[in-house]
Amino acid sequence: MPKKYKVDITASAEADITAIWDYIAQDNPASATSSILRLEEQIGALEVLPERCPPVPESEYLGVAYHHQIFGQYRTIFKIAGARVIIMRIIHGARLLDTEMLEEPEK
């Protein structure tokens, strides 16, 4: 049986989820709710085999091994720290990740 990780979400990532819902809800609140529920389900699935997700292309210049998971037009950016998966941000796929976007979670 694969190892299980604890999935933690930073305040920045929570704010990203809210902003995504707000944006989609401008046109269709029901679709926004459905999309966020599917996104949260996908995030929850990272408790098993998060290594299956590729490193972000920006990892090379950030110097940290962040991974990402794609959901529609969005990328869930996370890092694996011991037995934890830390969701750092959820950004539009066209945006590049930079260090100013990241907050370190409390342990």
CYANA upper distance limits for C-alpha pairs under 8 A (distance plus 0.5 A):
  2 PRO  CA     48 VAL  CA      7.10
  2 PRO  CA     49 LEU  CA      7.58
  3 LYS  CA     48 VAL  CA      7.01
  3 LYS  CA     49 LEU  CA      7.92
  4 LYS  CA     47 GLU  CA      5.77
  4 LYS  CA     48 VAL  CA      5.71
  4 LYS  CA     49 LEU  CA      8.20
  4 LYS  CA     83 ALA  CA      8.01
  5 TYR  CA     46 LEU  CA      8.02
  5 TYR  CA     47 GLU  CA      4.96
  5 TYR  CA     48 VAL  CA      6.86
  5 TYR  CA     83 ALA  CA      5.48
  5 TYR  CA     84 ARG  CA      5.65
  5 TYR  CA     85 VAL  CA      6.77
  6 LYS  CA     47 GLU  CA      6.49
  6 LYS  CA     83 ALA  CA      6.81
  6 LYS  CA     84 ARG  CA      5.20
  6 LYS  CA     85 VAL  CA      6.53
  7 VAL  CA     43 ILE  CA      8.38
  7 VAL  CA     44 GLY  CA      7.34
  7 VAL  CA     46 LEU  CA      7.50
  7 VAL  CA     47 GLU  CA      6.48
  7 VAL  CA     84 ARG  CA      6.35
  7 VAL  CA     85 VAL  CA      5.21
  7 VAL  CA     86 ILE  CA      6.46
  7 VAL  CA     87 ILE  CA      7.80
  8 ASP  CA     84 ARG  CA      7.57
  8 ASP  CA     85 VAL  CA      6.66
  8 ASP  CA     86 ILE  CA      5.38
  8 ASP  CA     87 ILE  CA      6.59
  9 ILE  CA     13 ALA  CA      6.63
  9 ILE  CA     14 GLU  CA      7.14
  9 ILE  CA     86 ILE  CA      6.35
  9 ILE  CA     87 ILE  CA      5.18
  9 ILE  CA     88 MET  CA      7.19
 10 THR  CA     14 GLU  CA      6.86
 10 THR  CA     86 ILE  CA      7.67
 10 THR  CA     87 ILE  CA      6.60
 10 THR  CA     88 MET  CA      6.22
 10 THR  CA     89 ARG  CA      8.06
 10 THR  CA    103 GLU  CA      7.98
 10 THR  CA    104 GLU  CA      8.37
 10 THR  CA    105 PRO  CA      6.41
 11 ALA  CA     15 ALA  CA      6.66
 12 SER  CA     16 ASP  CA      6.69
 12 SER  CA     88 MET  CA      7.40
 12 SER  CA     89 ARG  CA      6.63
 12 SER  CA    102 LEU  CA      8.23
 12 SER  CA    103 GLU  CA      7.70
 13 ALA  CA     17 ILE  CA      6.82
 13 ALA  CA     87 ILE  CA      7.01
 13 ALA  CA     88 MET  CA      6.19
 13 ALA  CA     89 ARG  CA      4.81
 13 ALA  CA     90 ILE  CA      6.18
 14 GLU  CA     18 THR  CA      6.92
 15 ALA  CA     19 ALA  CA      6.65
 16 ASP  CA     20 ILE  CA      6.61
 16 ASP  CA     89 ARG  CA      7.27
 16 ASP  CA     90 ILE  CA      6.23
 16 ASP  CA     91 ILE  CA      7.62
 17 ILE  CA     21 TRP  CA      6.73
 17 ILE  CA     36 ILE  CA      7.65
 17 ILE  CA     90 ILE  CA      7.51
 18 THR  CA     22 ASP  CA      6.65
 19 ALA  CA     23 TYR  CA      6.62
 20 ILE  CA     24 ILE  CA      6.73
 20 ILE  CA     32 ALA  CA      8.35
 20 ILE  CA     36 ILE  CA      8.46
 21 TRP  CA     25 ALA  CA      6.30
 21 TRP  CA     29 PRO  CA      8.41
 21 TRP  CA     32 ALA  CA      5.64
 21 TRP  CA     33 THR  CA      7.31
 21 TRP  CA     35 SER  CA      8.45
 21 TRP  CA     36 ILE  CA      7.13
 22 ASP  CA     26 GLN  CA      6.93
 22 ASP  CA     32 ALA  CA      8.10
 23 TYR  CA     27 ASP  CA      8.41
 24 ILE  CA     28 ASN  CA      6.70
 24 ILE  CA     29 PRO  CA      7.35
 24 ILE  CA     31 SER  CA      7.68
 24 ILE  CA     32 ALA  CA      5.55
 25 ALA  CA     29 PRO  CA      4.42
 25 ALA  CA     30 ALA  CA      7.80
 25 ALA  CA     31 SER  CA      7.61
 25 ALA  CA     32 ALA  CA      5.61
 25 ALA  CA     33 THR  CA      8.39
 28 ASN  CA     32 ALA  CA      6.75
 29 PRO  CA     33 THR  CA      6.76
 30 ALA  CA     34 SER  CA      6.72
 31 SER  CA     35 SER  CA      6.47
 32 ALA  CA     36 ILE  CA      6.67
 33 THR  CA     37 LEU  CA      6.67
 34 SER  CA     38 ARG  CA      6.81
 35 SER  CA     39 LEU  CA      6.62
 36 ILE  CA     40 GLU  CA      6.52
 37 LEU  CA     41 GLU  CA      6.65
 38 ARG  CA     42 GLN  CA      6.71
 39 LEU  CA     43 ILE  CA      6.72
 39 LEU  CA     71 PHE  CA      7.16
 40 GLU  CA     44 GLY  CA      6.60
 41 GLU  CA     45 ALA  CA      6.82
 42 GLN  CA     46 LEU  CA      7.52
 43 ILE  CA     76 THR  CA      8.27
 46 LEU  CA     50 PRO  CA      5.40
 46 LEU  CA     85 VAL  CA      7.74
 47 GLU  CA     85 VAL  CA      7.69
 50 PRO  CA     80 ILE  CA      8.15
 50 PRO  CA     85 VAL  CA      7.98
 51 GLU  CA     67 HIS  CA      8.43
 53 CYS  CA     67 HIS  CA      6.59
 53 CYS  CA     68 HIS  CA      6.49
 53 CYS  CA     69 GLN  CA      6.42
 54 PRO  CA     67 HIS  CA      5.99
 54 PRO  CA     68 HIS  CA      6.61
 54 PRO  CA     69 GLN  CA      8.04
 55 PRO  CA     59 SER  CA      7.22
 55 PRO  CA     65 ALA  CA      6.95
 55 PRO  CA     66 TYR  CA      6.14
 55 PRO  CA     67 HIS  CA      4.50
 55 PRO  CA     68 HIS  CA      6.67
 56 VAL  CA     65 ALA  CA      8.25
 56 VAL  CA     66 TYR  CA      6.37
 56 VAL  CA     67 HIS  CA      5.60
 56 VAL  CA     68 HIS  CA      6.21
 56 VAL  CA     77 ILE  CA      8.24
 58 GLU  CA     62 LEU  CA      6.66
 58 GLU  CA     96 LEU  CA      7.74
 58 GLU  CA     97 LEU  CA      7.10
 58 GLU  CA     98 ASP  CA      8.36
 59 SER  CA     63 GLY  CA      6.23
 59 SER  CA     64 VAL  CA      6.12
 59 SER  CA     65 ALA  CA      6.08
 59 SER  CA     66 TYR  CA      6.55
 60 GLU  CA     64 VAL  CA      8.03
 62 LEU  CA     98 ASP  CA      7.78
 62 LEU  CA     99 THR  CA      7.49
 65 ALA  CA     79 LYS  CA      7.14
 66 TYR  CA     77 ILE  CA      7.09
 66 TYR  CA     78 PHE  CA      6.06
 66 TYR  CA     79 LYS  CA      5.23
 66 TYR  CA     80 ILE  CA      8.12
 67 HIS  CA     77 ILE  CA      6.30
 67 HIS  CA     78 PHE  CA      5.84
 67 HIS  CA     79 LYS  CA      6.46
 68 HIS  CA     75 ARG  CA      6.48
 68 HIS  CA     76 THR  CA      5.79
 68 HIS  CA     77 ILE  CA      5.04
 68 HIS  CA     78 PHE  CA      6.59
 69 GLN  CA     75 ARG  CA      6.07
 69 GLN  CA     76 THR  CA      5.60
 69 GLN  CA     77 ILE  CA      7.30
 70 ILE  CA     74 TYR  CA      6.36
 70 ILE  CA     75 ARG  CA      5.14
 70 ILE  CA     76 THR  CA      6.85
 70 ILE  CA     93 GLY  CA      8.36
 71 PHE  CA     75 ARG  CA      6.66
 71 PHE  CA     76 THR  CA      7.97
 73 GLN  CA     92 HIS  CA      6.32
 73 GLN  CA     93 GLY  CA      5.91
 74 TYR  CA     90 ILE  CA      6.96
 74 TYR  CA     91 ILE  CA      5.94
 74 TYR  CA     92 HIS  CA      4.86
 74 TYR  CA     93 GLY  CA      5.35
 75 ARG  CA     90 ILE  CA      5.97
 75 ARG  CA     91 ILE  CA      5.87
 75 ARG  CA     92 HIS  CA      6.63
 75 ARG  CA     93 GLY  CA      5.96
 76 THR  CA     87 ILE  CA      7.49
 76 THR  CA     88 MET  CA      8.21
 76 THR  CA     89 ARG  CA      6.56
 76 THR  CA     90 ILE  CA      4.91
 76 THR  CA     91 ILE  CA      7.20
 77 ILE  CA     87 ILE  CA      6.51
 77 ILE  CA     88 MET  CA      6.08
 77 ILE  CA     89 ARG  CA      5.72
 77 ILE  CA     90 ILE  CA      6.47
 77 ILE  CA     91 ILE  CA      8.23
 78 PHE  CA     85 VAL  CA      7.10
 78 PHE  CA     86 ILE  CA      5.84
 78 PHE  CA     87 ILE  CA      4.83
 78 PHE  CA     88 MET  CA      5.66
 78 PHE  CA     89 ARG  CA      7.62
 79 LYS  CA     85 VAL  CA      6.30
 79 LYS  CA     86 ILE  CA      5.87
 79 LYS  CA     87 ILE  CA      7.29
 79 LYS  CA     88 MET  CA      7.83
 80 ILE  CA     84 ARG  CA      6.34
 80 ILE  CA     85 VAL  CA      5.13
 80 ILE  CA     86 ILE  CA      6.85
 81 ALA  CA     85 VAL  CA      6.76
 81 ALA  CA     86 ILE  CA      7.81
 86 ILE  CA    105 PRO  CA      8.33
 88 MET  CA    102 LEU  CA      6.83
 88 MET  CA    103 GLU  CA      7.54
 88 MET  CA    104 GLU  CA      8.42
 89 ARG  CA    101 MET  CA      8.12
 89 ARG  CA    102 LEU  CA      7.63
 91 ILE  CA     95 ARG  CA      7.24
 97 LEU  CA    101 MET  CA      7.32
 98 ASP  CA    102 LEU  CA      7.81
